[in-house]
Amino acid sequence: MAQLKVTQLKSGIGGKQNQRETLRTLGLKRIGDTVVKEDRPEIRGMVNTVRHLVSVEEVK
């Protein structure tokens, strides 16, 4: 199954509460943090919520 590499590019400070919580749920704590998650609809939805704060790459 494919995986997604999610990297935080911008801060969640000043954003909406649900966006800050989504970053934390993804495991991102600070700018430059990277996590690898399974490519599932739940993860895609979370990434979509914070798409302006993160970059996403597919990893095989």
Secondary structure, DSSP 4 states (H G I P E B T S, - for coil): --EEEEEE-S--TTS-HHHHHHHHHHT--STT-EEEEE--HHHHHHHHHTTTTEEEEEE-
